[in-house]
Amino acid sequence: RTEWIMTVLHIVTLLYGFIHLSVSTMKWISVRRGGSVTIPCFYGDRQKTHMKYWCRGDDWRSCTPIVHTDSPQEGKVSIRDDPDQRVFTLTIKNLTAGDSGTYWCHVEISGGSNVGDQVYLSVTDGSPGLSVDKQEVTGVEGDNVSVQCRYRNSDSLKLWCKIGGSCASERSVSLDGRPVLIREDRVNRVFSVTMRGLEMKDTGSYWCDAGGWQIPVHITVKPIIITESCETLLFKSTLLFSSLVQLALYVGLGLLVLLLIIIIITWKVRDKHSEVAETQV
């Protein structure tokens, strides 16, 4: 029970940070050695044009810069900024035990008053504290998407949260008014999250939370693209060709009738002239 209370307090702290702080990110992330991880860092409107960077160390004032947006690649670490979504994303590949430690998402502000938030990264040989099969998930408008969150501590509270929004547990039926289904499999130590009836506004950043660990997941919802089969296209083409042939026949028949009418009128006019000429003679 105490662990659940601590987890809830931790989630409240995270959500407060995402909403109110200038820069915010996850707090505890666990990854298996040899794997990779993507970590989002969120910032406010006022930081859109500022340089962002990723550094390592317990104290942000003395942490060692690793990569920044003016130089987005350094070895196995890369950074990508998306000012429209107000997020810069760190990707670290081929993780080793030596990569475990405290890191900082930072935004450089003129005058040296930098702002940032810290995250602890744990690289383990065994099962990570919390993991997902894919951190990037794509769905189609109207369909469902599912995320499998695999945990290590079976007694912890399991949550599915949206960045800048709220969290849902297994008892929940919705997240910020959108339908969500959460089911836990304690035998296999996994809880699955299904978001149903996707809408374009469901695109965004989410995270699984269990035992104090978080793992971010980005969901992209694409619009429905109506495609037609070759049989349908062939049928429509045949129908169009048949309609054009019928139109051509009708037009041709009309022209033929018009030509006949002209010939008859011309013949009658000439016949009339012939009768008048004979009468005058």
Secondary structure, DSSP 8 states (H G I E B T S, - for coil): -HHHHHHHHHHHHHHHHHHHSSEE--SEEEEETT--EEEEEEE-GGGTTS-EEEEESSSTTT-EEEEETTB-EETTEEEEEETTTTEEEEEE-S--GGG-EEEEEEE--TTS--EEEEEEEEEESS--SEEES-SEEEEETTS-EEEEEEES-TTS-EEEEETTS-EE-TT-SEETTEEEEEEEETTTTEEEEEE-S--GGG-EEEEEEETTEEEEEEEEEE-------HHHHHHHHHHHHHHHHHHHHHHHHHHHHHHHHHHHHHHHHHHHHHHHHHHH-
